[in-house]
Structure formats: structure tokens, C-alpha cells
Amino acid sequence: MIIHSKVTEIFCLVDEFCKEYDQIVDKHLLGNPSKRPNIMSKSEVITITILFQLSGFRTFKHFYIFYVQKHMKDDFLQQFRIIDLQN
């Protein structure tokens, strides 16, 4: 369905954007930063969301359970130990 090299290309573009965005926005944030560590980076979340829009699946839950968790474990290995959308 989605070619691995395209996933890597999309992730790299999103990651570069997020790095530049964080540098600009962090200067203007109010309040204290979160003390909990993030499970997934912003780049990973945005990349999965973009892939969902390109996938043809009707719901994000089905896309994540039936495609991302089964076919993209090597790409997004860290969060599969913690996130479980099947419940």
C-alpha cells in the first residue's frame, strides 16, 4: 500500500519542519513545560496522520490497528510497547 521509502521521505520532511517550528514556538510558550516524557515525537504523530490521509482507510483507529501496528512496526517501534488502541 505505502512504499517504505516514501514513509521515510515524508518523515524526514515533517521532522525538519517540526525542528524549525519548535525553535520558533518555544520562545513564545507560556507556563511550565510538561514533566511527562512524550511517547511519540511530534514528527511521528504528524507522519502517521499524513499516511492515514493517503491510505484510503475510513477511520484512524482501523488504519492504526490494521496497518500501522501490523506493517510499520519497524518504522515506529518505540510506541507499540505502550499504545494499544484495540481497547
Biopython code that builds the backbone (N, CA, C, O; Angstrom):
import numpy as np
from Bio.PDB.StructureBuilder import StructureBuilder

atoms = [
    (1, "MET", "N", (0.825, -1.186, 0.000)),
    (1, "MET", "CA", (0.000, 0.000, 0.000)),
    (1, "MET", "C", (0.873, 1.256, 0.000)),
    (1, "MET", "O", (0.834, 2.021, -0.963)),
    (2, "ILE", "N", (1.649, 1.483, 1.040)),
    (2, "ILE", "CA", (2.510, 2.657, 1.129)),
    (2, "ILE", "C", (3.961, 2.183, 1.064)),
    (2, "ILE", "O", (4.364, 1.301, 1.822)),
    (3, "ILE", "N", (4.724, 2.755, 0.177)),
    (3, "ILE", "CA", (6.110, 2.354, -0.033)),
    (3, "ILE", "C", (6.978, 2.882, 1.105)),
    (3, "ILE", "O", (6.841, 4.033, 1.519)),
    (4, "HIS", "N", (7.873, 2.028, 1.608)),
    (4, "HIS", "CA", (8.720, 2.364, 2.752)),
    (4, "HIS", "C", (9.573, 3.609, 2.501)),
    (4, "HIS", "O", (9.735, 4.431, 3.403)),
    (5, "SER", "N", (10.111, 3.760, 1.308)),
    (5, "SER", "CA", (10.961, 4.920, 1.025)),
    (5, "SER", "C", (10.157, 6.219, 1.082)),
    (5, "SER", "O", (10.690, 7.256, 1.475)),
    (6, "LYS", "N", (8.886, 6.171, 0.696)),
    (6, "LYS", "CA", (8.032, 7.356, 0.783)),
    (6, "LYS", "C", (7.747, 7.700, 2.232)),
    (6, "LYS", "O", (7.678, 8.878, 2.583)),
    (7, "VAL", "N", (7.579, 6.693, 3.083)),
    (7, "VAL", "CA", (7.359, 6.931, 4.515)),
    (7, "VAL", "C", (8.572, 7.638, 5.102)),
    (7, "VAL", "O", (8.431, 8.600, 5.856)),
    (8, "THR", "N", (9.745, 7.167, 4.761)),
    (8, "THR", "CA", (10.977, 7.786, 5.241)),
    (8, "THR", "C", (11.102, 9.213, 4.725)),
    (8, "THR", "O", (11.496, 10.111, 5.469)),
    (9, "GLU", "N", (10.774, 9.424, 3.479)),
    (9, "GLU", "CA", (10.846, 10.766, 2.894)),
    (9, "GLU", "C", (9.861, 11.721, 3.587)),
    (9, "GLU", "O", (10.215, 12.853, 3.917)),
    (10, "ILE", "N", (8.628, 11.255, 3.803)),
    (10, "ILE", "CA", (7.628, 12.083, 4.493)),
    (10, "ILE", "C", (8.091, 12.386, 5.907)),
    (10, "ILE", "O", (7.988, 13.525, 6.364)),
    (11, "PHE", "N", (8.602, 11.372, 6.607)),
    (11, "PHE", "CA", (9.060, 11.589, 7.980)),
    (11, "PHE", "C", (10.190, 12.613, 8.034)),
    (11, "PHE", "O", (10.193, 13.478, 8.910)),
    (12, "CYS", "N", (11.129, 12.531, 7.133)),
    (12, "CYS", "CA", (12.258, 13.476, 7.129)),
    (12, "CYS", "C", (11.783, 14.909, 6.891)),
    (12, "CYS", "O", (12.258, 15.837, 7.546)),
    (13, "LEU", "N", (10.856, 15.092, 5.962)),
    (13, "LEU", "CA", (10.315, 16.427, 5.710)),
    (13, "LEU", "C", (9.563, 16.964, 6.931)),
    (13, "LEU", "O", (9.724, 18.125, 7.307)),
    (14, "VAL", "N", (8.756, 16.125, 7.534)),
    (14, "VAL", "CA", (7.990, 16.525, 8.723)),
    (14, "VAL", "C", (8.926, 16.817, 9.888)),
    (14, "VAL", "O", (8.712, 17.776, 10.629)),
    (15, "ASP", "N", (9.960, 16.000, 10.056)),
    (15, "ASP", "CA", (10.899, 16.192, 11.161)),
    (15, "ASP", "C", (11.644, 17.522, 11.032)),
    (15, "ASP", "O", (11.824, 18.235, 12.019)),
    (16, "GLU", "N", (12.071, 17.850, 9.824)),
    (16, "GLU", "CA", (12.735, 19.139, 9.599)),
    (16, "GLU", "C", (11.787, 20.299, 9.911)),
    (16, "GLU", "O", (12.190, 21.287, 10.523)),
    (17, "PHE", "N", (10.533, 20.173, 9.489)),
    (17, "PHE", "CA", (9.554, 21.211, 9.791)),
    (17, "PHE", "C", (9.363, 21.358, 11.299)),
    (17, "PHE", "O", (9.348, 22.473, 11.820)),
    (18, "CYS", "N", (9.218, 20.231, 11.999)),
    (18, "CYS", "CA", (8.989, 20.274, 13.451)),
    (18, "CYS", "C", (10.166, 20.894, 14.196)),
    (18, "CYS", "O", (9.967, 21.614, 15.174)),
    (19, "LYS", "N", (11.383, 20.624, 13.747)),
    (19, "LYS", "CA", (12.557, 21.217, 14.399)),
    (19, "LYS", "C", (12.534, 22.739, 14.264)),
    (19, "LYS", "O", (12.772, 23.456, 15.236)),
    (20, "GLU", "N", (12.248, 23.226, 13.064)),
    (20, "GLU", "CA", (12.184, 24.678, 12.852)),
    (20, "GLU", "C", (11.008, 25.285, 13.608)),
    (20, "GLU", "O", (11.135, 26.357, 14.200)),
    (21, "TYR", "N", (9.881, 24.612, 13.588)),
    (21, "TYR", "CA", (8.677, 25.091, 14.269)),
    (21, "TYR", "C", (8.916, 25.190, 15.778)),
    (21, "TYR", "O", (8.554, 26.190, 16.398)),
    (22, "ASP", "N", (9.522, 24.160, 16.366)),
    (22, "ASP", "CA", (9.785, 24.166, 17.808)),
    (22, "ASP", "C", (10.727, 25.295, 18.212)),
    (22, "ASP", "O", (10.547, 25.901, 19.268)),
    (23, "GLN", "N", (11.718, 25.580, 17.392)),
    (23, "GLN", "CA", (12.642, 26.671, 17.705)),
    (23, "GLN", "C", (11.913, 28.007, 17.771)),
    (23, "GLN", "O", (12.209, 28.839, 18.628)),
    (24, "ILE", "N", (10.980, 28.207, 16.882)),
    (24, "ILE", "CA", (10.246, 29.474, 16.845)),
    (24, "ILE", "C", (9.201, 29.539, 17.956)),
    (24, "ILE", "O", (9.091, 30.554, 18.644)),
    (25, "VAL", "N", (8.446, 28.480, 18.134)),
    (25, "VAL", "CA", (7.332, 28.493, 19.080)),
    (25, "VAL", "C", (7.797, 28.426, 20.535)),
    (25, "VAL", "O", (7.172, 29.039, 21.400)),
    (26, "ASP", "N", (8.863, 27.706, 20.823)),
    (26, "ASP", "CA", (9.325, 27.552, 22.208)),
    (26, "ASP", "C", (9.648, 28.888, 22.872)),
    (26, "ASP", "O", (9.546, 29.017, 24.092)),
    (27, "LYS", "N", (10.031, 29.866, 22.084)),
    (27, "LYS", "CA", (10.345, 31.189, 22.637)),
    (27, "LYS", "C", (9.098, 31.892, 23.166)),
    (27, "LYS", "O", (9.197, 32.755, 24.038)),
    (28, "HIS", "N", (7.935, 31.532, 22.651)),
    (28, "HIS", "CA", (6.710, 32.256, 22.954)),
    (28, "HIS", "C", (5.716, 31.478, 23.805)),
    (28, "HIS", "O", (4.602, 31.951, 24.031)),
    (29, "LEU", "N", (6.095, 30.295, 24.281)),
    (29, "LEU", "CA", (5.179, 29.498, 25.093)),
    (29, "LEU", "C", (5.048, 30.069, 26.494)),
    (29, "LEU", "O", (6.020, 30.551, 27.077)),
    (30, "LEU", "N", (3.838, 30.008, 27.024)),
    (30, "LEU", "CA", (3.585, 30.440, 28.388)),
    (30, "LEU", "C", (3.441, 29.216, 29.287)),
    (30, "LEU", "O", (3.060, 28.147, 28.812)),
    (31, "GLY", "N", (3.736, 29.353, 30.556)),
    (31, "GLY", "CA", (3.573, 28.258, 31.503)),
    (31, "GLY", "C", (4.782, 27.355, 31.556)),
    (31, "GLY", "O", (5.810, 27.614, 30.930)),
    (32, "ASN", "N", (4.634, 26.299, 32.312)),
    (32, "ASN", "CA", (5.719, 25.339, 32.500)),
    (32, "ASN", "C", (5.608, 24.201, 31.488)),
    (32, "ASN", "O", (4.500, 23.802, 31.128)),
    (33, "PRO", "N", (6.729, 23.682, 31.032)),
    (33, "PRO", "CA", (6.666, 22.526, 30.118)),
    (33, "PRO", "C", (6.192, 21.280, 30.863)),
    (33, "PRO", "O", (6.317, 21.188, 32.084)),
    (34, "SER", "N", (5.658, 20.343, 30.128)),
    (34, "SER", "CA", (5.165, 19.101, 30.710)),
    (34, "SER", "C", (6.299, 18.313, 31.340)),
    (34, "SER", "O", (7.414, 18.288, 30.820)),
    (35, "LYS", "N", (6.009, 17.671, 32.465)),
    (35, "LYS", "CA", (7.021, 16.857, 33.146)),
    (35, "LYS", "C", (7.028, 15.420, 32.636)),
    (35, "LYS", "O", (8.014, 14.704, 32.813)),
    (36, "ARG", "N", (5.936, 14.995, 32.005)),
    (36, "ARG", "CA", (5.862, 13.638, 31.473)),
    (36, "ARG", "C", (6.594, 13.559, 30.148)),
    (36, "ARG", "O", (6.422, 14.432, 29.297)),
    (37, "PRO", "N", (7.392, 12.548, 29.959)),
    (37, "PRO", "CA", (8.073, 12.408, 28.658)),
    (37, "PRO", "C", (7.079, 11.986, 27.575)),
    (37, "PRO", "O", (6.122, 11.260, 27.847)),
    (38, "ASN", "N", (7.311, 12.440, 26.369)),
    (38, "ASN", "CA", (6.455, 12.066, 25.243)),
    (38, "ASN", "C", (6.709, 10.622, 24.842)),
    (38, "ASN", "O", (7.848, 10.157, 24.857)),
    (39, "ILE", "N", (5.647, 9.918, 24.485)),
    (39, "ILE", "CA", (5.784, 8.551, 23.987)),
    (39, "ILE", "C", (6.228, 8.590, 22.531)),
    (39, "ILE", "O", (7.105, 7.834, 22.111)),
    (40, "MET", "N", (5.611, 9.479, 21.779)),
    (40, "MET", "CA", (5.941, 9.642, 20.364)),
    (40, "MET", "C", (6.346, 11.085, 20.109)),
    (40, "MET", "O", (5.859, 12.001, 20.772)),
    (41, "SER", "N", (7.216, 11.277, 19.171)),
    (41, "SER", "CA", (7.606, 12.639, 18.809)),
    (41, "SER", "C", (6.498, 13.273, 17.975)),
    (41, "SER", "O", (5.643, 12.576, 17.428)),
    (42, "LYS", "N", (6.521, 14.583, 17.884)),
    (42, "LYS", "CA", (5.557, 15.288, 17.037)),
    (42, "LYS", "C", (5.690, 14.819, 15.598)),
    (42, "LYS", "O", (4.694, 14.685, 14.886)),
    (43, "SER", "N", (6.904, 14.573, 15.178)),
    (43, "SER", "CA", (7.156, 14.139, 13.797)),
    (43, "SER", "C", (6.490, 12.801, 13.505)),
    (43, "SER", "O", (5.930, 12.608, 12.426)),
    (44, "GLU", "N", (6.546, 11.881, 14.457)),
    (44, "GLU", "CA", (5.927, 10.574, 14.265)),
    (44, "GLU", "C", (4.409, 10.698, 14.186)),
    (44, "GLU", "O", (3.775, 10.070, 13.337)),
    (45, "VAL", "N", (3.833, 11.498, 15.062)),
    (45, "VAL", "CA", (2.382, 11.676, 15.072)),
    (45, "VAL", "C", (1.910, 12.293, 13.760)),
    (45, "VAL", "O", (0.944, 11.819, 13.163)),
    (46, "ILE", "N", (2.582, 13.339, 13.314)),
    (46, "ILE", "CA", (2.196, 14.010, 12.075)),
    (46, "ILE", "C", (2.388, 13.081, 10.873)),
    (46, "ILE", "O", (1.555, 13.061, 9.967)),
    (47, "THR", "N", (3.472, 12.321, 10.864)),
    (47, "THR", "CA", (3.723, 11.383, 9.762)),
    (47, "THR", "C", (2.626, 10.330, 9.681)),
    (47, "THR", "O", (2.135, 10.037, 8.590)),
    (48, "ILE", "N", (2.234, 9.758, 10.814)),
    (48, "ILE", "CA", (1.164, 8.753, 10.818)),
    (48, "ILE", "C", (-0.147, 9.374, 10.363)),
    (48, "ILE", "O", (-0.925, 8.732, 9.656)),
    (49, "THR", "N", (-0.398, 10.613, 10.760)),
    (49, "THR", "CA", (-1.626, 11.301, 10.345)),
    (49, "THR", "C", (-1.625, 11.543, 8.833)),
    (49, "THR", "O", (-2.648, 11.350, 8.176)),
    (50, "ILE", "N", (-0.506, 11.954, 8.290)),
    (50, "ILE", "CA", (-0.406, 12.147, 6.835)),
    (50, "ILE", "C", (-0.609, 10.821, 6.110)),
    (50, "ILE", "O", (-1.321, 10.764, 5.108)),
    (51, "LEU", "N", (0.010, 9.760, 6.608)),
    (51, "LEU", "CA", (-0.148, 8.443, 5.976)),
    (51, "LEU", "C", (-1.600, 7.984, 6.031)),
    (51, "LEU", "O", (-2.083, 7.346, 5.096)),
    (52, "PHE", "N", (-2.308, 8.304, 7.127)),
    (52, "PHE", "CA", (-3.731, 7.973, 7.210)),
    (52, "PHE", "C", (-4.509, 8.682, 6.110)),
    (52, "PHE", "O", (-5.372, 8.075, 5.475)),
    (53, "GLN", "N", (-4.214, 9.959, 5.876)),
    (53, "GLN", "CA", (-4.919, 10.715, 4.847)),
    (53, "GLN", "C", (-4.652, 10.142, 3.450)),
    (53, "GLN", "O", (-5.509, 10.224, 2.570)),
    (54, "LEU", "N", (-3.478, 9.572, 3.251)),
    (54, "LEU", "CA", (-3.131, 8.988, 1.955)),
    (54, "LEU", "C", (-3.588, 7.542, 1.800)),
    (54, "LEU", "O", (-3.569, 7.002, 0.694)),
    (55, "SER", "N", (-3.998, 6.910, 2.901)),
    (55, "SER", "CA", (-4.225, 5.469, 2.909)),
    (55, "SER", "C", (-5.527, 4.998, 2.280)),
    (55, "SER", "O", (-5.557, 3.934, 1.662)),
    (56, "GLY", "N", (-6.592, 5.759, 2.422)),
    (56, "GLY", "CA", (-7.892, 5.292, 1.937)),
    (56, "GLY", "C", (-8.719, 4.634, 3.025)),
    (56, "GLY", "O", (-9.871, 4.280, 2.775)),
    (57, "PHE", "N", (-8.177, 4.455, 4.227)),
    (57, "PHE", "CA", (-8.954, 3.936, 5.346)),
    (57, "PHE", "C", (-9.991, 4.983, 5.739)),
    (57, "PHE", "O", (-9.763, 6.181, 5.571)),
    (58, "ARG", "N", (-11.131, 4.533, 6.263)),
    (58, "ARG", "CA", (-12.189, 5.476, 6.643)),
    (58, "ARG", "C", (-12.026, 5.989, 8.061)),
    (58, "ARG", "O", (-12.433, 7.111, 8.358)),
    (59, "THR", "N", (-11.438, 5.191, 8.943)),
    (59, "THR", "CA", (-11.258, 5.640, 10.330)),
    (59, "THR", "C", (-9.795, 5.502, 10.725)),
    (59, "THR", "O", (-9.094, 4.588, 10.291)),
    (60, "PHE", "N", (-9.362, 6.430, 11.554)),
    (60, "PHE", "CA", (-7.974, 6.413, 12.012)),
    (60, "PHE", "C", (-7.705, 5.179, 12.862)),
    (60, "PHE", "O", (-6.626, 4.593, 12.767)),
    (61, "LYS", "N", (-8.657, 4.774, 13.686)),
    (61, "LYS", "CA", (-8.471, 3.609, 14.554)),
    (61, "LYS", "C", (-8.190, 2.351, 13.722)),
    (61, "LYS", "O", (-7.267, 1.596, 14.026)),
    (62, "HIS", "N", (-8.976, 2.134, 12.689)),
    (62, "HIS", "CA", (-8.754, 0.955, 11.847)),
    (62, "HIS", "C", (-7.426, 1.038, 11.104)),
    (62, "HIS", "O", (-6.727, 0.035, 10.959)),
    (63, "PHE", "N", (-7.084, 2.223, 10.637)),
    (63, "PHE", "CA", (-5.788, 2.399, 9.981)),
    (63, "PHE", "C", (-4.667, 2.056, 10.942)),
    (63, "PHE", "O", (-3.748, 1.327, 10.570)),
    (64, "TYR", "N", (-4.715, 2.562, 12.173)),
    (64, "TYR", "CA", (-3.643, 2.346, 13.139)),
    (64, "TYR", "C", (-3.548, 0.871, 13.530)),
    (64, "TYR", "O", (-2.452, 0.312, 13.582)),
    (65, "ILE", "N", (-4.693, 0.241, 13.805)),
    (65, "ILE", "CA", (-4.682, -1.154, 14.256)),
    (65, "ILE", "C", (-4.299, -2.110, 13.126)),
    (65, "ILE", "O", (-3.445, -2.979, 13.305)),
    (66, "PHE", "N", (-4.929, -1.946, 11.972)),
    (66, "PHE", "CA", (-4.774, -2.937, 10.903)),
    (66, "PHE", "C", (-3.641, -2.646, 9.929)),
    (66, "PHE", "O", (-3.256, -3.527, 9.159)),
    (67, "TYR", "N", (-3.100, -1.437, 9.944)),
    (67, "TYR", "CA", (-1.988, -1.169, 9.040)),
    (67, "TYR", "C", (-0.715, -0.770, 9.782)),
    (67, "TYR", "O", (0.325, -1.409, 9.619)),
    (68, "VAL", "N", (-0.791, 0.261, 10.579)),
    (68, "VAL", "CA", (0.422, 0.764, 11.234)),
    (68, "VAL", "C", (0.993, -0.275, 12.197)),
    (68, "VAL", "O", (2.188, -0.568, 12.151)),
    (69, "GLN", "N", (0.158, -0.830, 13.060)),
    (69, "GLN", "CA", (0.665, -1.795, 14.041)),
    (69, "GLN", "C", (1.155, -3.090, 13.400)),
    (69, "GLN", "O", (2.059, -3.733, 13.933)),
    (70, "LYS", "N", (0.584, -3.478, 12.283)),
    (70, "LYS", "CA", (0.981, -4.739, 11.651)),
    (70, "LYS", "C", (2.111, -4.575, 10.644)),
    (70, "LYS", "O", (3.012, -5.413, 10.587)),
    (71, "HIS", "N", (2.078, -3.518, 9.855)),
    (71, "HIS", "CA", (3.016, -3.402, 8.740)),
    (71, "HIS", "C", (4.127, -2.382, 8.955)),
    (71, "HIS", "O", (5.082, -2.342, 8.180)),
    (72, "MET", "N", (4.019, -1.565, 9.984)),
    (72, "MET", "CA", (5.004, -0.499, 10.166)),
    (72, "MET", "C", (5.703, -0.578, 11.524)),
    (72, "MET", "O", (6.176, 0.436, 12.037)),
    (73, "LYS", "N", (5.769, -1.764, 12.100)),
    (73, "LYS", "CA", (6.419, -1.929, 13.401)),
    (73, "LYS", "C", (7.877, -1.504, 13.370)),
    (73, "LYS", "O", (8.375, -0.943, 14.346)),
    (74, "ASP", "N", (8.556, -1.755, 12.287)),
    (74, "ASP", "CA", (9.973, -1.389, 12.195)),
    (74, "ASP", "C", (10.162, 0.124, 12.135)),
    (74, "ASP", "O", (11.179, 0.644, 12.596)),
    (75, "ASP", "N", (9.181, 0.834, 11.565)),
    (75, "ASP", "CA", (9.287, 2.283, 11.433)),
    (75, "ASP", "C", (8.978, 3.012, 12.736)),
    (75, "ASP", "O", (9.618, 4.011, 13.064)),
    (76, "PHE", "N", (7.992, 2.504, 13.477)),
    (76, "PHE", "CA", (7.558, 3.162, 14.705)),
    (76, "PHE", "C", (7.564, 2.154, 15.847)),
    (76, "PHE", "O", (6.517, 1.870, 16.429)),
    (77, "LEU", "N", (8.714, 1.620, 16.167)),
    (77, "LEU", "CA", (8.827, 0.528, 17.129)),
    (77, "LEU", "C", (8.583, 0.949, 18.570)),
    (77, "LEU", "O", (7.951, 0.202, 19.317)),
    (78, "GLN", "N", (9.052, 2.101, 18.982)),
    (78, "GLN", "CA", (9.016, 2.521, 20.385)),
    (78, "GLN", "C", (7.596, 2.553, 20.950)),
    (78, "GLN", "O", (7.364, 2.015, 22.032)),
    (79, "GLN", "N", (6.653, 3.160, 20.259)),
    (79, "GLN", "CA", (5.336, 3.370, 20.825)),
    (79, "GLN", "C", (4.479, 2.123, 20.862)),
    (79, "GLN", "O", (3.471, 2.119, 21.568)),
    (80, "PHE", "N", (4.822, 1.054, 20.137)),
    (80, "PHE", "CA", (4.000, -0.138, 20.133)),
    (80, "PHE", "C", (4.053, -0.869, 21.467)),
    (80, "PHE", "O", (3.190, -1.702, 21.746)),
    (81, "ARG", "N", (5.030, -0.580, 22.280)),
    (81, "ARG", "CA", (5.095, -1.201, 23.598)),
    (81, "ARG", "C", (4.091, -0.563, 24.552)),
    (81, "ARG", "O", (3.711, -1.178, 25.549)),
    (82, "ILE", "N", (3.660, 0.656, 24.260)),
    (82, "ILE", "CA", (2.843, 1.418, 25.196)),
    (82, "ILE", "C", (1.428, 1.656, 24.685)),
    (82, "ILE", "O", (0.467, 1.468, 25.432)),
    (83, "ILE", "N", (1.284, 2.060, 23.443)),
    (83, "ILE", "CA", (-0.026, 2.427, 22.906)),
    (83, "ILE", "C", (-0.755, 1.191, 22.416)),
    (83, "ILE", "O", (-0.204, 0.386, 21.666)),
    (84, "ASP", "N", (-2.006, 1.048, 22.850)),
    (84, "ASP", "CA", (-2.843, -0.056, 22.387)),
    (84, "ASP", "C", (-4.246, 0.495, 22.147)),
    (84, "ASP", "O", (-4.989, 0.719, 23.102)),
    (85, "LEU", "N", (-4.616, 0.713, 20.893)),
    (85, "LEU", "CA", (-5.918, 1.305, 20.558)),
    (85, "LEU", "C", (-7.015, 0.261, 20.445)),
    (85, "LEU", "O", (-8.155, 0.627, 20.158)),
    (86, "GLN", "N", (-6.738, -0.996, 20.650)),
    (86, "GLN", "CA", (-7.757, -2.018, 20.468)),
    (86, "GLN", "C", (-8.784, -2.005, 21.593)),
    (86, "GLN", "O", (-9.847, -2.607, 21.436)),
    (87, "ASN", "N", (-8.525, -1.367, 22.688)),
    (87, "ASN", "CA", (-9.481, -1.314, 23.803)),
    (87, "ASN", "C", (-10.399, -0.130, 23.682)),
    (87, "ASN", "O", (-11.265, 0.069, 24.534)),
]
sb = StructureBuilder()
sb.init_structure("model")
sb.init_model(0)
sb.init_chain("A")
sb.init_seg("    ")
for serial, (resi, resn, name, xyz) in enumerate(atoms, 1):
    if name == "N":
        sb.init_residue(resn, " ", resi, " ")
    sb.init_atom(name, np.array(xyz, "f"), 0.0, 1.0, " ", f" {name:<3s}", serial, name[0])
structure = sb.get_structure()
